[in-house]
């Protein structure tokens, strides 16, 4: 297994960032990542320092994948997300973006440090939450443009979708030779919407296997778990992103599982579900249980 220790960090998912390492399709790699606070929030009383580090979501990598070409798909199989220092942190102040309209703009500067141990995130000494690690930001460099690590888009980016987690596979479009995969911004736990703008943010070590799906072209990120498939879309108004994500899911069901699209529309009307990323940028994942798709379809999945 290859190892990528913490090194240069990037705040753009860009083709101009030099590869930190190169792997082949099918390789397993262990990557160290930093938290969105750039390592500046570690103890009670620490605050997000936007003067020293004005940008968030620093990215490790990029990882060059030999053989990846424009029009291919990168399949990132996430095996493990470890809390590398045994704790996570939350800062509520970004909650002014959106939530302040209803709760008031006097949201306090409030940093919460939460130990991570024994499969739990200790939100307070009395309240333990389940450890549900996820990668907040992941994506491949585009052929045009260099988006910062704040937004999300068709390339991936700061999706903050909780299903980008252990045991699941994330599918990402490839735009340039070598793909140049960036990742970081891990969370110990996050609810739908990421309401205050940060989750339980943590530096992490991510173990994953990366495959190149030659000639498989997708428009936007997809995710597959043992029991569900899902498609991700980003943009405002969120209602449009919801329609886009569901439409992508219907077309995936038709192309790879043999579910006619109008049957897919009907089926998802009954059993479709939604996961919400950061509400302020309108990221959603539309999902459905595989048992329904396979029962309705006529062919085996082509996305293994």
ABEGO torsion letter per residue (X at the ends): XBBBBBBBBBABBBAABBBABBBBBGBBBBBBBBBAAGGABABBGBBBBAAABABBGBBBOBBBBBGBBBGBBBBBBBABBBBAAGBBBBBAAAAABGAAAAAEAABBBBBBBBBBBGGBBBABAABBBBBBBBBABBBBBBABEBBBAABBBAAEEBAGBAABBBGBBBBBBBABBGGGBBBEGBBABBBBGGAAGBBBBBBBBBBBBBBBBBGBBBABBBBBBAABBBBBBBEOBAAAAAAAAAAAAAAAAAAAAGBBAAAAAAAAAAABBBBBBBAAAGBBBBBBBAAAAAAABABBBAAX
